């Protein structure tokens, strides 16, 4: 199995109550590919940067064994930049500035040797571009897609068309409600599944995630984080960890989809512990496995077998 | 072990997108006692109603084997009434009218034979009254307490005093944040624990609940409800199921606290399926046990043991 990631590659300037960074490596493709690279490699990336993209950015991606042949560098252009500020309550963020730069005219061209990729991860970009990517791939076996309110509202028809070709849609709770016009998340997922994706994942930030298929609802807990430094990239790290685990194991059974959600949550939890991609820069197998087990530990409960305690007064 | 419940007994008029009820049985003590009655009985209740309190209300409570000797009836007064409206998104509710009536001067008098109750459940009432209840009990072994933003803001000093005598505080996420001045829920629970309660439960509505002790964080899933008819009383049913299970088993080990949270969630999930207390009127042992197991089923995941799938590329 081979993984192709298409999305933004950005330089982020981020302010949080705990510090700030300037022109740090960011973007959906960056986080997805980095998180997935802990499970399979090389990961193929298609994106665009300007001539100002720093060498350290390229070195970071290469160190994670990410295949950069699909990275377009527009020498006389500037890299996409995002400036945001998180408040003391890290659930609230303000976008202070978005400079699309070379990303404005991004038209993903999939290199010939990427066209047989078996898994395609579509970061949160224009659904028209997402569809154009898929048109260039020969029979992908697994297509994972992210989107956002901006496209749900602004390009609904185009998004609906793209969704017909998606296997797994990963959205957050407000996006699921907006896309489905249904406040109940279980019903919302059913509506979204009727649009195409057979698997819907609803991320709920500090509240964990829901995985919904035709047969199953799985409620994944969130890691009880006390020290979130920078929430940027958490959702993309989730998608990358999820995709990476599925591709690594080649197993899309329900039990393994659940594990993939926990591995996605695991990578997201590491991501938010440091600024930018720092939290994903240097993980070990043991750290990932230990955190996976922690997720089990704090969500596990057993039924008591001692019959003394069975309620007999009912 | 014997359980004393003190709180409001009300007649609720509720409108939801799915229908409406007028003067239906409600109030925190009603829901707590009813839910707890599935695990232990009799449950002792202390509250106040007016001469207009309907016979069917008394019959309902008696049928659940709730001991009504502590129920004060003020013949020439009117019962506390609450009128509320839920929107299509059931997370949003408007209080249309609150008529305190006899509840305005409620001053809980604990009957002599209730004073050795081992477990006291304090519904969401003025923290001054909560403290006055505790002053009348000889060495309760387990004190469980609910509160709300109104008291956190309006009677903060009095609430802090009451909290010193509480073992388990059950609040929702916004209340936890307000009480602790801390947006991170894990940190918020630690702040609240420093105020007195050694166990903090944070209810998160459709996102489940957190149970936090000195040693443990437990993340309980929410039941994936598709058809919520009336969310009124969900939090009180949770408290009642939680208390009932703990008292029934006489076991406050961490493993059993987790089970109690799931039994609380189970009773809450039944509560919201029908209007008023209807959802709690006629449950069977098998229904409760089956739903407990469903909670396990949709939150359970396993680690794969097949070493083929252990990520070796990290």
Interface residues (C-beta under 8 A of the other chain):
Chain A: X37 X38 X39 X40 X41 X65 X88 X89 X90 X91 X177 X183 X184 X185 X186 X187 X204 X206 X207 X208 X210 X216 X217 X218 X219 X220 X221 X222 X224 X225 X226 X228 X244 X245 X248 X249 X251 X255 X256 X258 X259 X261 X262 X283 X284 X285 X288 X289 X292 X293 X296 X298 X299 X300 X301 X302 X303 X304 X308 X309 X310 X311 X312 X313 X314
Chain B: X37 X38 X39 X40 X41 X65 X88 X89 X90 X91 X177 X183 X184 X185 X186 X187 X204 X206 X207 X208 X210 X216 X217 X218 X219 X220 X221 X222 X224 X225 X226 X228 X244 X245 X248 X249 X251 X255 X256 X258 X259 X261 X262 X283 X284 X285 X288 X289 X292 X293 X296 X298 X299 X300 X301 X302 X303 X304 X308 X309 X310 X311 X312 X313 X314
